[in-house]
């Protein structure tokens, strides 16, 4: 029964990696100095994709924080 959520998590992670690869093709934000650690790739992608949508970065941050609160 726990295989289904694990599969969904890994599938979504793989999809997110493919989206980041396609978006940042030809430009490495780490080498360009836009970010300092590879952990900052997803927030950078969210900020760049949704820069015209006001508040979307805040919605993303609140979703990450609320998802992490369950385990504390």
mmCIF file as Biopython writes it, N, C-alpha, C and O atoms, coordinates in Angstrom:
data_model
#
loop_
_atom_site.group_PDB
_atom_site.id
_atom_site.type_symbol
_atom_site.label_atom_id
_atom_site.label_alt_id
_atom_site.label_comp_id
_atom_site.label_asym_id
_atom_site.label_entity_id
_atom_site.label_seq_id
_atom_site.pdbx_PDB_ins_code
_atom_site.Cartn_x
_atom_site.Cartn_y
_atom_site.Cartn_z
_atom_site.occupancy
_atom_site.B_iso_or_equiv
_atom_site.auth_seq_id
_atom_site.auth_asym_id
_atom_site.pdbx_PDB_model_num
ATOM 1   N N  . UNK A ? 1  ? 0.812  -1.198 0.000   1.0 0.0 1  A 1 
ATOM 2   C CA . UNK A ? 1  ? 0.000  0.000  0.000   1.0 0.0 1  A 1 
ATOM 3   C C  . UNK A ? 1  ? 0.854  1.260  0.000   1.0 0.0 1  A 1 
ATOM 4   O O  . UNK A ? 1  ? 0.440  2.281  -0.548  1.0 0.0 1  A 1 
ATOM 5   N N  . UNK A ? 2  ? 2.032  1.208  0.601   1.0 0.0 2  A 1 
ATOM 6   C CA . UNK A ? 2  ? 2.869  2.404  0.637   1.0 0.0 2  A 1 
ATOM 7   C C  . UNK A ? 2  ? 3.685  2.567  -0.645  1.0 0.0 2  A 1 
ATOM 8   O O  . UNK A ? 2  ? 4.419  3.545  -0.786  1.0 0.0 2  A 1 
ATOM 9   N N  . UNK A ? 3  ? 3.568  1.634  -1.568  1.0 0.0 3  A 1 
ATOM 10  C CA . UNK A ? 3  ? 4.303  1.760  -2.827  1.0 0.0 3  A 1 
ATOM 11  C C  . UNK A ? 3  ? 3.716  2.835  -3.726  1.0 0.0 3  A 1 
ATOM 12  O O  . UNK A ? 3  ? 4.440  3.469  -4.495  1.0 0.0 3  A 1 
ATOM 13  N N  . UNK A ? 4  ? 2.432  3.041  -3.636  1.0 0.0 4  A 1 
ATOM 14  C CA . UNK A ? 4  ? 1.780  4.030  -4.507  1.0 0.0 4  A 1 
ATOM 15  C C  . UNK A ? 4  ? 2.249  5.451  -4.193  1.0 0.0 4  A 1 
ATOM 16  O O  . UNK A ? 4  ? 2.641  6.160  -5.120  1.0 0.0 4  A 1 
ATOM 17  N N  . UNK A ? 5  ? 2.230  5.909  -2.929  1.0 0.0 5  A 1 
ATOM 18  C CA . UNK A ? 5  ? 2.741  7.276  -2.664  1.0 0.0 5  A 1 
ATOM 19  C C  . UNK A ? 5  ? 4.230  7.417  -2.990  1.0 0.0 5  A 1 
ATOM 20  O O  . UNK A ? 5  ? 4.669  8.477  -3.436  1.0 0.0 5  A 1 
ATOM 21  N N  . UNK A ? 6  ? 4.997  6.365  -2.771  1.0 0.0 6  A 1 
ATOM 22  C CA . UNK A ? 6  ? 6.419  6.416  -3.099  1.0 0.0 6  A 1 
ATOM 23  C C  . UNK A ? 6  ? 6.614  6.559  -4.601  1.0 0.0 6  A 1 
ATOM 24  O O  . UNK A ? 6  ? 7.446  7.352  -5.044  1.0 0.0 6  A 1 
ATOM 25  N N  . UNK A ? 7  ? 5.868  5.813  -5.379  1.0 0.0 7  A 1 
ATOM 26  C CA . UNK A ? 7  ? 5.944  5.909  -6.834  1.0 0.0 7  A 1 
ATOM 27  C C  . UNK A ? 7  ? 5.542  7.297  -7.307  1.0 0.0 7  A 1 
ATOM 28  O O  . UNK A ? 7  ? 6.203  7.873  -8.172  1.0 0.0 7  A 1 
ATOM 29  N N  . UNK A ? 8  ? 4.468  7.840  -6.750  1.0 0.0 8  A 1 
ATOM 30  C CA . UNK A ? 8  ? 4.007  9.172  -7.143  1.0 0.0 8  A 1 
ATOM 31  C C  . UNK A ? 8  ? 5.069  10.217 -6.819  1.0 0.0 8  A 1 
ATOM 32  O O  . UNK A ? 8  ? 5.328  11.109 -7.627  1.0 0.0 8  A 1 
ATOM 33  N N  . UNK A ? 9  ? 5.683  10.115 -5.645  1.0 0.0 9  A 1 
ATOM 34  C CA . UNK A ? 9  ? 6.726  11.067 -5.250  1.0 0.0 9  A 1 
ATOM 35  C C  . UNK A ? 9  ? 7.912  11.008 -6.208  1.0 0.0 9  A 1 
ATOM 36  O O  . UNK A ? 9  ? 8.385  12.049 -6.665  1.0 0.0 9  A 1 
ATOM 37  N N  . UNK A ? 10 ? 8.396  9.813  -6.517  1.0 0.0 10 A 1 
ATOM 38  C CA . UNK A ? 10 ? 9.527  9.683  -7.422  1.0 0.0 10 A 1 
ATOM 39  C C  . UNK A ? 10 ? 9.173  10.102 -8.841  1.0 0.0 10 A 1 
ATOM 40  O O  . UNK A ? 10 ? 10.007 10.673 -9.544  1.0 0.0 10 A 1 
ATOM 41  N N  . UNK A ? 11 ? 7.951  9.827  -9.268  1.0 0.0 11 A 1 
ATOM 42  C CA . UNK A ? 11 ? 7.511  10.247 -10.597 1.0 0.0 11 A 1 
ATOM 43  C C  . UNK A ? 11 ? 7.478  11.768 -10.702 1.0 0.0 11 A 1 
ATOM 44  O O  . UNK A ? 11 ? 7.960  12.330 -11.686 1.0 0.0 11 A 1 
ATOM 45  N N  . UNK A ? 12 ? 6.913  12.438 -9.699  1.0 0.0 12 A 1 
ATOM 46  C CA . UNK A ? 12 ? 6.861  13.893 -9.717  1.0 0.0 12 A 1 
ATOM 47  C C  . UNK A ? 12 ? 8.254  14.507 -9.623  1.0 0.0 12 A 1 
ATOM 48  O O  . UNK A ? 12 ? 8.515  15.546 -10.229 1.0 0.0 12 A 1 
ATOM 49  N N  . UNK A ? 13 ? 9.142  13.877 -8.874  1.0 0.0 13 A 1 
ATOM 50  C CA . UNK A ? 13 ? 10.518 14.366 -8.788  1.0 0.0 13 A 1 
ATOM 51  C C  . UNK A ? 13 ? 11.219 14.245 -10.137 1.0 0.0 13 A 1 
ATOM 52  O O  . UNK A ? 13 ? 11.953 15.149 -10.539 1.0 0.0 13 A 1 
ATOM 53  N N  . UNK A ? 14 ? 10.997 13.138 -10.835 1.0 0.0 14 A 1 
ATOM 54  C CA . UNK A ? 14 ? 11.599 12.957 -12.150 1.0 0.0 14 A 1 
ATOM 55  C C  . UNK A ? 14 ? 11.048 13.968 -13.148 1.0 0.0 14 A 1 
ATOM 56  O O  . UNK A ? 14 ? 11.801 14.515 -13.954 1.0 0.0 14 A 1 
ATOM 57  N N  . UNK A ? 15 ? 9.766  14.217 -13.104 1.0 0.0 15 A 1 
ATOM 58  C CA . UNK A ? 15 ? 9.149  15.204 -13.988 1.0 0.0 15 A 1 
ATOM 59  C C  . UNK A ? 15 ? 9.712  16.597 -13.708 1.0 0.0 15 A 1 
ATOM 60  O O  . UNK A ? 15 ? 9.992  17.354 -14.637 1.0 0.0 15 A 1 
ATOM 61  N N  . UNK A ? 16 ? 9.877  16.935 -12.429 1.0 0.0 16 A 1 
ATOM 62  C CA . UNK A ? 16 ? 10.426 18.243 -12.072 1.0 0.0 16 A 1 
ATOM 63  C C  . UNK A ? 16 ? 11.862 18.382 -12.571 1.0 0.0 16 A 1 
ATOM 64  O O  . UNK A ? 16 ? 12.264 19.453 -13.025 1.0 0.0 16 A 1 
ATOM 65  N N  . UNK A ? 17 ? 12.631 17.303 -12.488 1.0 0.0 17 A 1 
ATOM 66  C CA . UNK A ? 17 ? 13.994 17.326 -13.011 1.0 0.0 17 A 1 
ATOM 67  C C  . UNK A ? 17 ? 14.018 17.531 -14.512 1.0 0.0 17 A 1 
ATOM 68  O O  . UNK A ? 17 ? 14.858 18.274 -15.019 1.0 0.0 17 A 1 
ATOM 69  N N  . UNK A ? 18 ? 13.121 16.891 -15.227 1.0 0.0 18 A 1 
ATOM 70  C CA . UNK A ? 18 ? 13.049 17.069 -16.681 1.0 0.0 18 A 1 
ATOM 71  C C  . UNK A ? 18 ? 12.626 18.487 -17.053 1.0 0.0 18 A 1 
ATOM 72  O O  . UNK A ? 18 ? 13.131 19.055 -18.021 1.0 0.0 18 A 1 
ATOM 73  N N  . UNK A ? 19 ? 11.707 19.050 -16.290 1.0 0.0 19 A 1 
ATOM 74  C CA . UNK A ? 19 ? 11.274 20.431 -16.547 1.0 0.0 19 A 1 
ATOM 75  C C  . UNK A ? 19 ? 12.436 21.396 -16.310 1.0 0.0 19 A 1 
ATOM 76  O O  . UNK A ? 19 ? 12.651 22.316 -17.099 1.0 0.0 19 A 1 
ATOM 77  N N  . UNK A ? 20 ? 13.186 21.187 -15.223 1.0 0.0 20 A 1 
ATOM 78  C CA . UNK A ? 20 ? 14.338 22.054 -14.952 1.0 0.0 20 A 1 
ATOM 79  C C  . UNK A ? 20 ? 15.397 21.911 -16.044 1.0 0.0 20 A 1 
ATOM 80  O O  . UNK A ? 20 ? 15.991 22.903 -16.467 1.0 0.0 20 A 1 
ATOM 81  N N  . UNK A ? 21 ? 15.633 20.695 -16.496 1.0 0.0 21 A 1 
ATOM 82  C CA . UNK A ? 21 ? 16.613 20.474 -17.561 1.0 0.0 21 A 1 
ATOM 83  C C  . UNK A ? 21 ? 16.188 21.200 -18.839 1.0 0.0 21 A 1 
ATOM 84  O O  . UNK A ? 21 ? 17.011 21.835 -19.498 1.0 0.0 21 A 1 
ATOM 85  N N  . UNK A ? 22 ? 14.924 21.106 -19.181 1.0 0.0 22 A 1 
ATOM 86  C CA . UNK A ? 22 ? 14.438 21.753 -20.398 1.0 0.0 22 A 1 
ATOM 87  C C  . UNK A ? 22 ? 14.472 23.275 -20.272 1.0 0.0 22 A 1 
ATOM 88  O O  . UNK A ? 22 ? 14.792 23.967 -21.238 1.0 0.0 22 A 1 
ATOM 89  N N  . UNK A ? 23 ? 14.147 23.796 -19.102 1.0 0.0 23 A 1 
ATOM 90  C CA . UNK A ? 23 ? 14.095 25.250 -18.924 1.0 0.0 23 A 1 
ATOM 91  C C  . UNK A ? 23 ? 15.494 25.859 -18.905 1.0 0.0 23 A 1 
ATOM 92  O O  . UNK A ? 23 ? 15.722 26.911 -19.503 1.0 0.0 23 A 1 
ATOM 93  N N  . UNK A ? 24 ? 16.422 25.208 -18.225 1.0 0.0 24 A 1 
ATOM 94  C CA . UNK A ? 24 ? 17.769 25.754 -18.074 1.0 0.0 24 A 1 
ATOM 95  C C  . UNK A ? 24 ? 18.757 25.178 -19.082 1.0 0.0 24 A 1 
ATOM 96  O O  . UNK A ? 24 ? 19.965 25.234 -18.853 1.0 0.0 24 A 1 
ATOM 97  N N  . UNK A ? 25 ? 18.274 24.629 -20.185 1.0 0.0 25 A 1 
ATOM 98  C CA . UNK A ? 25 ? 19.158 24.075 -21.204 1.0 0.0 25 A 1 
ATOM 99  C C  . UNK A ? 25 ? 20.036 25.181 -21.785 1.0 0.0 25 A 1 
ATOM 100 O O  . UNK A ? 25 ? 19.541 26.223 -22.216 1.0 0.0 25 A 1 
ATOM 101 N N  . UNK A ? 26 ? 21.330 24.939 -21.789 1.0 0.0 26 A 1 
ATOM 102 C CA . UNK A ? 26 ? 22.263 25.911 -22.332 1.0 0.0 26 A 1 
ATOM 103 C C  . UNK A ? 26 ? 22.685 26.989 -21.358 1.0 0.0 26 A 1 
ATOM 104 O O  . UNK A ? 26 ? 23.546 27.803 -21.692 1.0 0.0 26 A 1 
ATOM 105 N N  . UNK A ? 27 ? 22.119 27.025 -20.180 1.0 0.0 27 A 1 
ATOM 106 C CA . UNK A ? 27 ? 22.467 28.033 -19.191 1.0 0.0 27 A 1 
ATOM 107 C C  . UNK A ? 27 ? 22.486 27.363 -17.817 1.0 0.0 27 A 1 
ATOM 108 O O  . UNK A ? 27 ? 21.447 26.919 -17.329 1.0 0.0 27 A 1 
ATOM 109 N N  . UNK A ? 28 ? 23.640 27.292 -17.206 1.0 0.0 28 A 1 
ATOM 110 C CA . UNK A ? 28 ? 23.763 26.700 -15.882 1.0 0.0 28 A 1 
ATOM 111 C C  . UNK A ? 28 ? 23.732 27.819 -14.841 1.0 0.0 28 A 1 
ATOM 112 O O  . UNK A ? 28 ? 24.692 28.583 -14.740 1.0 0.0 28 A 1 
ATOM 113 N N  . UNK A ? 29 ? 22.653 27.933 -14.064 1.0 0.0 29 A 1 
ATOM 114 C CA . UNK A ? 29 ? 22.566 29.015 -13.080 1.0 0.0 29 A 1 
ATOM 115 C C  . UNK A ? 29 ? 23.645 28.931 -12.003 1.0 0.0 29 A 1 
ATOM 116 O O  . UNK A ? 29 ? 24.026 29.954 -11.434 1.0 0.0 29 A 1 
ATOM 117 N N  . UNK A ? 30 ? 24.136 27.739 -11.720 1.0 0.0 30 A 1 
ATOM 118 C CA . UNK A ? 30 ? 25.193 27.587 -10.718 1.0 0.0 30 A 1 
ATOM 119 C C  . UNK A ? 30 ? 26.504 28.183 -11.225 1.0 0.0 30 A 1 
ATOM 120 O O  . UNK A ? 30 ? 27.193 28.895 -10.495 1.0 0.0 30 A 1 
ATOM 121 N N  . UNK A ? 31 ? 26.841 27.890 -12.473 1.0 0.0 31 A 1 
ATOM 122 C CA . UNK A ? 31 ? 28.067 28.443 -13.058 1.0 0.0 31 A 1 
ATOM 123 C C  . UNK A ? 31 ? 27.929 29.919 -13.383 1.0 0.0 31 A 1 
ATOM 124 O O  . UNK A ? 31 ? 28.920 30.650 -13.372 1.0 0.0 31 A 1 
ATOM 125 N N  . UNK A ? 32 ? 26.720 30.368 -13.671 1.0 0.0 32 A 1 
ATOM 126 C CA . UNK A ? 32 ? 26.488 31.778 -13.983 1.0 0.0 32 A 1 
ATOM 127 C C  . UNK A ? 32 ? 26.469 32.649 -12.737 1.0 0.0 32 A 1 
ATOM 128 O O  . UNK A ? 32 ? 26.492 33.876 -12.837 1.0 0.0 32 A 1 
ATOM 129 N N  . UNK A ? 33 ? 26.426 32.024 -11.557 1.0 0.0 33 A 1 
ATOM 130 C CA . UNK A ? 33 ? 26.441 32.786 -10.313 1.0 0.0 33 A 1 
ATOM 131 C C  . UNK A ? 33 ? 25.080 33.252 -9.844  1.0 0.0 33 A 1 
ATOM 132 O O  . UNK A ? 33 ? 24.996 34.060 -8.919  1.0 0.0 33 A 1 
ATOM 133 N N  . UNK A ? 34 ? 24.007 32.764 -10.458 1.0 0.0 34 A 1 
ATOM 134 C CA . UNK A ? 34 ? 22.666 33.146 -10.025 1.0 0.0 34 A 1 
ATOM 135 C C  . UNK A ? 34 ? 22.298 32.503 -8.699  1.0 0.0 34 A 1 
ATOM 136 O O  . UNK A ? 34 ? 21.547 33.077 -7.911  1.0 0.0 34 A 1 
ATOM 137 N N  . UNK A ? 35 ? 22.827 31.316 -8.457  1.0 0.0 35 A 1 
ATOM 138 C CA . UNK A ? 35 ? 22.595 30.601 -7.205  1.0 0.0 35 A 1 
ATOM 139 C C  . UNK A ? 35 ? 23.939 30.128 -6.670  1.0 0.0 35 A 1 
ATOM 140 O O  . UNK A ? 35 ? 24.922 30.058 -7.408  1.0 0.0 35 A 1 
ATOM 141 N N  . UNK A ? 36 ? 23.975 29.804 -5.376  1.0 0.0 36 A 1 
ATOM 142 C CA . UNK A ? 36 ? 25.240 29.373 -4.783  1.0 0.0 36 A 1 
ATOM 143 C C  . UNK A ? 36 ? 25.290 27.878 -4.497  1.0 0.0 36 A 1 
ATOM 144 O O  . UNK A ? 36 ? 26.375 27.319 -4.337  1.0 0.0 36 A 1 
ATOM 145 N N  . UNK A ? 37 ? 24.124 27.216 -4.431  1.0 0.0 37 A 1 
ATOM 146 C CA . UNK A ? 37 ? 24.067 25.780 -4.168  1.0 0.0 37 A 1 
ATOM 147 C C  . UNK A ? 37 ? 23.062 25.132 -5.111  1.0 0.0 37 A 1 
ATOM 148 O O  . UNK A ? 37 ? 22.109 25.787 -5.532  1.0 0.0 37 A 1 
ATOM 149 N N  . UNK A ? 38 ? 23.252 23.853 -5.452  1.0 0.0 38 A 1 
ATOM 150 C CA . UNK A ? 38 ? 22.288 23.174 -6.329  1.0 0.0 38 A 1 
ATOM 151 C C  . UNK A ? 38 ? 20.899 23.032 -5.701  1.0 0.0 38 A 1 
ATOM 152 O O  . UNK A ? 38 ? 19.920 22.814 -6.415  1.0 0.0 38 A 1 
ATOM 153 N N  . UNK A ? 39 ? 20.805 23.152 -4.385  1.0 0.0 39 A 1 
ATOM 154 C CA . UNK A ? 39 ? 19.505 23.050 -3.722  1.0 0.0 39 A 1 
ATOM 155 C C  . UNK A ? 39 ? 18.579 24.211 -4.064  1.0 0.0 39 A 1 
ATOM 156 O O  . UNK A ? 39 ? 17.382 24.150 -3.787  1.0 0.0 39 A 1 
ATOM 157 N N  . UNK A ? 40 ? 19.111 25.248 -4.653  1.0 0.0 40 A 1 
ATOM 158 C CA . UNK A ? 40 ? 18.320 26.437 -4.955  1.0 0.0 40 A 1 
ATOM 159 C C  . UNK A ? 40 ? 17.743 26.434 -6.367  1.0 0.0 40 A 1 
ATOM 160 O O  . UNK A ? 40 ? 17.197 27.442 -6.817  1.0 0.0 40 A 1 
ATOM 161 N N  . UNK A ? 41 ? 17.862 25.317 -7.061  1.0 0.0 41 A 1 
ATOM 162 C CA . UNK A ? 41 ? 17.388 25.244 -8.453  1.0 0.0 41 A 1 
ATOM 163 C C  . UNK A ? 41 ? 15.865 25.345 -8.546  1.0 0.0 41 A 1 
ATOM 164 O O  . UNK A ? 41 ? 15.353 26.101 -9.372  1.0 0.0 41 A 1 
ATOM 165 N N  . UNK A ? 42 ? 15.140 24.607 -7.726  1.0 0.0 42 A 1 
ATOM 166 C CA . UNK A ? 42 ? 13.672 24.624 -7.815  1.0 0.0 42 A 1 
ATOM 167 C C  . UNK A ? 42 ? 13.109 25.990 -7.444  1.0 0.0 42 A 1 
ATOM 168 O O  . UNK A ? 42 ? 12.253 26.495 -8.171  1.0 0.0 42 A 1 
ATOM 169 N N  . UNK A ? 43 ? 13.552 26.628 -6.328  1.0 0.0 43 A 1 
ATOM 170 C CA . UNK A ? 43 ? 13.033 27.980 -6.074  1.0 0.0 43 A 1 
ATOM 171 C C  . UNK A ? 43 ? 13.360 28.972 -7.186  1.0 0.0 43 A 1 
ATOM 172 O O  . UNK A ? 43 ? 12.545 29.840 -7.500  1.0 0.0 43 A 1 
ATOM 173 N N  . UNK A ? 44 ? 14.548 28.849 -7.787  1.0 0.0 44 A 1 
ATOM 174 C CA . UNK A ? 44 ? 14.891 29.738 -8.907  1.0 0.0 44 A 1 
ATOM 175 C C  . UNK A ? 44 ? 13.958 29.504 -10.086 1.0 0.0 44 A 1 
ATOM 176 O O  . UNK A ? 44 ? 13.510 30.456 -10.725 1.0 0.0 44 A 1 
ATOM 177 N N  . UNK A ? 45 ? 13.666 28.253 -10.373 1.0 0.0 45 A 1 
ATOM 178 C CA . UNK A ? 45 ? 12.739 27.940 -11.465 1.0 0.0 45 A 1 
ATOM 179 C C  . UNK A ? 45 ? 11.354 28.522 -11.195 1.0 0.0 45 A 1 
ATOM 180 O O  . UNK A ? 45 ? 10.728 29.092 -12.090 1.0 0.0 45 A 1 
ATOM 181 N N  . UNK A ? 46 ? 10.882 28.378 -9.970  1.0 0.0 46 A 1 
ATOM 182 C CA . UNK A ? 46 ? 9.558  28.915 -9.614  1.0 0.0 46 A 1 
ATOM 183 C C  . UNK A ? 46 ? 9.544  30.425 -9.768  1.0 0.0 46 A 1 
ATOM 184 O O  . UNK A ? 46 ? 8.588  30.985 -10.304 1.0 0.0 46 A 1 
ATOM 185 N N  . UNK A ? 47 ? 10.587 31.086 -9.307  1.0 0.0 47 A 1 
ATOM 186 C CA . UNK A ? 47 ? 10.637 32.548 -9.408  1.0 0.0 47 A 1 
ATOM 187 C C  . UNK A ? 47 ? 10.700 32.991 -10.859 1.0 0.0 47 A 1 
ATOM 188 O O  . UNK A ? 47 ? 10.036 33.960 -11.230 1.0 0.0 47 A 1 
ATOM 189 N N  . UNK A ? 48 ? 11.480 32.310 -11.691 1.0 0.0 48 A 1 
ATOM 190 C CA . UNK A ? 48 ? 11.612 32.709 -13.099 1.0 0.0 48 A 1 
ATOM 191 C C  . UNK A ? 48 ? 10.339 32.421 -13.907 1.0 0.0 48 A 1 
ATOM 192 O O  . UNK A ? 48 ? 9.937  33.232 -14.741 1.0 0.0 48 A 1 
ATOM 193 N N  . UNK A ? 49 ? 9.713  31.276 -13.661 1.0 0.0 49 A 1 
ATOM 194 C CA . UNK A ? 49 ? 8.531  30.922 -14.447 1.0 0.0 49 A 1 
ATOM 195 C C  . UNK A ? 49 ? 7.331  31.778 -14.054 1.0 0.0 49 A 1 
ATOM 196 O O  . UNK A ? 49 ? 6.566  32.213 -14.915 1.0 0.0 49 A 1 
ATOM 197 N N  . UNK A ? 50 ? 7.166  32.019 -12.759 1.0 0.0 50 A 1 
ATOM 198 C CA . UNK A ? 50 ? 5.986  32.740 -12.283 1.0 0.0 50 A 1 
ATOM 199 C C  . UNK A ? 50 ? 6.278  34.180 -11.905 1.0 0.0 50 A 1 
ATOM 200 O O  . UNK A ? 50 ? 5.617  34.731 -11.025 1.0 0.0 50 A 1 
ATOM 201 N N  . UNK A ? 51 ? 7.263  34.805 -12.556 1.0 0.0 51 A 1 
ATOM 202 C CA . UNK A ? 51 ? 7.587  36.179 -12.198 1.0 0.0 51 A 1 
ATOM 203 C C  . UNK A ? 51 ? 6.490  37.169 -12.580 1.0 0.0 51 A 1 
ATOM 204 O O  . UNK A ? 51 ? 6.434  38.265 -12.024 1.0 0.0 51 A 1 
ATOM 205 N N  . UNK A ? 52 ? 5.631  36.807 -13.504 1.0 0.0 52 A 1 
ATOM 206 C CA . UNK A ? 52 ? 4.543  37.707 -13.897 1.0 0.0 52 A 1 
ATOM 207 C C  . UNK A ? 52 ? 3.276  37.472 -13.095 1.0 0.0 52 A 1 
ATOM 208 O O  . UNK A ? 52 ? 2.318  38.235 -13.215 1.0 0.0 52 A 1 
ATOM 209 N N  . UNK A ? 53 ? 3.258  36.418 -12.271 1.0 0.0 53 A 1 
ATOM 210 C CA . UNK A ? 53 ? 2.082  36.111 -11.458 1.0 0.0 53 A 1 
ATOM 211 C C  . UNK A ? 53 ? 2.360  36.566 -10.034 1.0 0.0 53 A 1 
ATOM 212 O O  . UNK A ? 53 ? 3.174  35.953 -9.343  1.0 0.0 53 A 1 
ATOM 213 N N  . UNK A ? 54 ? 1.703  37.629 -9.579  1.0 0.0 54 A 1 
ATOM 214 C CA . UNK A ? 54 ? 1.976  38.134 -8.236  1.0 0.0 54 A 1 
ATOM 215 C C  . UNK A ? 54 ? 1.555  37.126 -7.159  1.0 0.0 54 A 1 
ATOM 216 O O  . UNK A ? 54 ? 0.454  36.578 -7.199  1.0 0.0 54 A 1 
ATOM 217 N N  . UNK A ? 55 ? 2.448  36.899 -6.208  1.0 0.0 55 A 1 
ATOM 218 C CA . UNK A ? 55 ? 2.140  36.044 -5.077  1.0 0.0 55 A 1 
ATOM 219 C C  . UNK A ? 55 ? 2.432  34.567 -5.258  1.0 0.0 55 A 1 
ATOM 220 O O  . UNK A ? 55 ? 2.315  33.801 -4.302  1.0 0.0 55 A 1 
ATOM 221 N N  . UNK A ? 56 ? 2.807  34.147 -6.450  1.0 0.0 56 A 1 
ATOM 222 C CA . UNK A ? 56 ? 3.011  32.714 -6.683  1.0 0.0 56 A 1 
ATOM 223 C C  . UNK A ? 56 ? 4.234  32.192 -5.932  1.0 0.0 56 A 1 
ATOM 224 O O  . UNK A ? 56 ? 4.229  31.052 -5.468  1.0 0.0 56 A 1 
ATOM 225 N N  . UNK A ? 57 ? 5.277  33.005 -5.807  1.0 0.0 57 A 1 
ATOM 226 C CA . UNK A ? 57 ? 6.447  32.576 -5.035  1.0 0.0 57 A 1 
ATOM 227 C C  . UNK A ? 57 ? 6.066  32.367 -3.572  1.0 0.0 57 A 1 
ATOM 228 O O  . UNK A ? 57 ? 6.581  31.455 -2.925  1.0 0.0 57 A 1 
ATOM 229 N N  . UNK A ? 58 ? 5.186  33.189 -3.052  1.0 0.0 58 A 1 
ATOM 230 C CA . UNK A ? 58 ? 4.708  33.023 -1.682  1.0 0.0 58 A 1 
ATOM 231 C C  . UNK A ? 58 ? 3.857  31.774 -1.511  1.0 0.0 58 A 1 
ATOM 232 O O  . UNK A ? 58 ? 3.946  31.093 -0.490  1.0 0.0 58 A 1 
ATOM 233 N N  . UNK A ? 59 ? 3.039  31.474 -2.503  1.0 0.0 59 A 1 
ATOM 234 C CA . UNK A ? 59 ? 2.235  30.251 -2.455  1.0 0.0 59 A 1 
ATOM 235 C C  . UNK A ? 59 ? 3.148  29.027 -2.473  1.0 0.0 59 A 1 
ATOM 236 O O  . UNK A ? 59 ? 2.907  28.062 -1.747  1.0 0.0 59 A 1 
ATOM 237 N N  . UNK A ? 60 ? 4.189  29.061 -3.295  1.0 0.0 60 A 1 
ATOM 238 C CA . UNK A ? 60 ? 5.148  27.957 -3.342  1.0 0.0 60 A 1 
ATOM 239 C C  . UNK A ? 60 ? 5.848  27.800 -2.002  1.0 0.0 60 A 1 
ATOM 240 O O  . UNK A ? 60 ? 5.962  26.686 -1.491  1.0 0.0 60 A 1 
ATOM 241 N N  . UNK A ? 61 ? 6.317  28.903 -1.426  1.0 0.0 61 A 1 
ATOM 242 C CA . UNK A ? 61 ? 7.011  28.841 -0.136  1.0 0.0 61 A 1 
ATOM 243 C C  . UNK A ? 61 ? 6.087  28.328 0.963   1.0 0.0 61 A 1 
ATOM 244 O O  . UNK A ? 61 ? 6.508  27.523 1.794   1.0 0.0 61 A 1 
ATOM 245 N N  . UNK A ? 62 ? 4.852  28.775 0.980   1.0 0.0 62 A 1 
ATOM 246 C CA . UNK A ? 62 ? 3.921  28.302 2.009   1.0 0.0 62 A 1 
ATOM 247 C C  . UNK A ? 62 ? 3.576  26.830 1.818   1.0 0.0 62 A 1 
ATOM 248 O O  . UNK A ? 62 ? 3.368  26.119 2.802   1.0 0.0 62 A 1 
ATOM 249 N N  . UNK A ? 63 ? 3.513  26.361 0.589   1.0 0.0 63 A 1 
ATOM 250 C CA . UNK A ? 63 ? 3.254  24.934 0.350   1.0 0.0 63 A 1 
ATOM 251 C C  . UNK A ? 63 ? 4.417  24.079 0.827   1.0 0.0 63 A 1 
ATOM 252 O O  . UNK A ? 63 ? 4.201  23.016 1.410   1.0 0.0 63 A 1 
ATOM 253 N N  . UNK A ? 64 ? 5.640  24.521 0.592   1.0 0.0 64 A 1 
ATOM 254 C CA . UNK A ? 64 ? 6.822  23.787 1.049   1.0 0.0 64 A 1 
ATOM 255 C C  . UNK A ? 64 ? 6.869  23.750 2.571   1.0 0.0 64 A 1 
ATOM 256 O O  . UNK A ? 64 ? 7.126  22.700 3.160   1.0 0.0 64 A 1 
ATOM 257 N N  . UNK A ? 65 ? 6.625  24.875 3.200   1.0 0.0 65 A 1 
ATOM 258 C CA . UNK A ? 65 ? 6.672  24.943 4.658   1.0 0.0 65 A 1 
ATOM 259 C C  . UNK A ? 65 ? 5.549  24.131 5.286   1.0 0.0 65 A 1 
ATOM 260 O O  . UNK A ? 65 ? 5.780  23.429 6.271   1.0 0.0 65 A 1 
ATOM 261 N N  . UNK A ? 66 ? 4.348  24.209 4.744   1.0 0.0 66 A 1 
ATOM 262 C CA . UNK A ? 66 ? 3.236  23.439 5.313   1.0 0.0 66 A 1 
ATOM 263 C C  . UNK A ? 66 ? 3.432  21.944 5.110   1.0 0.0 66 A 1 
ATOM 264 O O  . UNK A ? 66 ? 2.997  21.142 5.936   1.0 0.0 66 A 1 
ATOM 265 N N  . UNK A ? 67 ? 4.079  21.566 4.022   1.0 0.0 67 A 1 
ATOM 266 C CA . UNK A ? 67 ? 4.385  20.156 3.813   1.0 0.0 67 A 1 
ATOM 267 C C  . UNK A ? 67 ? 5.442  19.640 4.773   1.0 0.0 67 A 1 
ATOM 268 O O  . UNK A ? 67 ? 5.424  18.471 5.158   1.0 0.0 67 A 1 
ATOM 269 N N  . UNK A ? 68 ? 6.361  20.512 5.155   1.0 0.0 68 A 1 
ATOM 270 C CA . UNK A ? 68 ? 7.422  20.124 6.084   1.0 0.0 68 A 1 
ATOM 271 C C  . UNK A ? 68 ? 6.945  20.126 7.532   1.0 0.0 68 A 1 
ATOM 272 O O  . UNK A ? 68 ? 7.539  19.445 8.368   1.0 0.0 68 A 1 
ATOM 273 N N  . UNK A ? 69 ? 5.908  20.861 7.846   1.0 0.0 69 A 1 
ATOM 274 C CA . UNK A ? 69 ? 5.438  20.941 9.227   1.0 0.0 69 A 1 
ATOM 275 C C  . UNK A ? 69 ? 4.863  19.635 9.736   1.0 0.0 69 A 1 
ATOM 276 O O  . UNK A ? 69 ? 4.860  19.400 10.944  1.0 0.0 69 A 1 
ATOM 277 N N  . UNK A ? 70 ? 4.392  18.804 8.878   1.0 0.0 70 A 1 
ATOM 278 C CA . UNK A ? 70 ? 3.790  17.549 9.283   1.0 0.0 70 A 1 
ATOM 279 C C  . UNK A ? 70 ? 4.784  16.649 10.004  1.0 0.0 70 A 1 
ATOM 280 O O  . UNK A ? 70 ? 4.404  15.881 10.888  1.0 0.0 70 A 1 
ATOM 281 N N  . UNK A ? 71 ? 6.041  16.742 9.632   1.0 0.0 71 A 1 
ATOM 282 C CA . UNK A ? 71 ? 7.049  15.835 10.167  1.0 0.0 71 A 1 
ATOM 283 C C  . UNK A ? 71 ? 7.762  16.373 11.396  1.0 0.0 71 A 1 
ATOM 284 O O  . UNK A ? 71 ? 8.658  15.710 11.920  1.0 0.0 71 A 1 
ATOM 285 N N  . UNK A ? 72 ? 7.391  17.554 11.871  1.0 0.0 72 A 1 
ATOM 286 C CA . UNK A ? 72 ? 8.040  18.101 13.063  1.0 0.0 72 A 1 
ATOM 287 C C  . UNK A ? 72 ? 7.224  17.877 14.285  1.0 0.0 72 A 1 
ATOM 288 O O  . UNK A ? 72 ? 7.626  18.276 15.378  1.0 0.0 72 A 1 
#
